[in-house]
């Protein structure tokens, strides 16, 4: 009877060890995935900031003066006004 109990305990110990080992593997995979996702989020946050700066730059370039169609002089005047550095 003692021999059977010992064998049963050894079997249960082996099963528990295998289960713990598989959980550790899953935990490692989850941590690796989390790290990859955090890296991606940081990269995307950086890209968002770059795009925000680009949008602000584009907004500052919006035409102040819109010329009348088919008027060459007015188009040149609009080009001068919209490209003037101190506008």
SULTA-V281821 format. One record per residue. N is the residue number from 1. RES is the residue in three letters. NEAR is the number of other C-alpha atoms within 8 Angstrom. Layout:
# SULTA-V281821
[[N	RES	NEAR] [N	RES	NEAR]]
This chain:
# SULTA-V281821
[[1	UNK	4] [2	UNK	5] [3	UNK	6] [4	UNK	7] [5	UNK	8] [6	UNK	8] [7	UNK	8] [8	UNK	8] [9	UNK	8] [10	UNK	8] [11	UNK	8] [12	UNK	8] [13	UNK	8] [14	UNK	8] [15	UNK	8] [16	UNK	8] [17	UNK	8] [18	UNK	8] [19	UNK	8] [20	UNK	8] [21	UNK	8] [22	UNK	8] [23	UNK	8] [24	UNK	8] [25	UNK	8] [26	UNK	8] [27	UNK	8] [28	UNK	8] [29	UNK	8] [30	UNK	8] [31	UNK	8] [32	UNK	8] [33	UNK	8] [34	UNK	8] [35	UNK	8] [36	UNK	8] [37	UNK	8] [38	UNK	8] [39	UNK	8] [40	UNK	8] [41	UNK	8] [42	UNK	8] [43	UNK	8] [44	UNK	8] [45	UNK	8] [46	UNK	8] [47	UNK	8] [48	UNK	8] [49	UNK	8] [50	UNK	8] [51	UNK	8] [52	UNK	8] [53	UNK	8] [54	UNK	8] [55	UNK	8] [56	UNK	8] [57	UNK	8] [58	UNK	8] [59	UNK	7] [60	UNK	6] [61	UNK	7] [62	UNK	7] [63	UNK	6] [64	UNK	6] [65	UNK	7] [66	UNK	7] [67	UNK	9] [68	UNK	7] [69	UNK	5] [70	UNK	4] [71	UNK	8] [72	UNK	6] [73	UNK	6] [74	UNK	9] [75	UNK	12] [76	UNK	8] [77	UNK	9] [78	UNK	11] [79	UNK	8] [80	UNK	8] [81	UNK	10] [82	UNK	12] [83	UNK	7] [84	UNK	7] [85	UNK	4] [86	UNK	3] [87	UNK	6]]
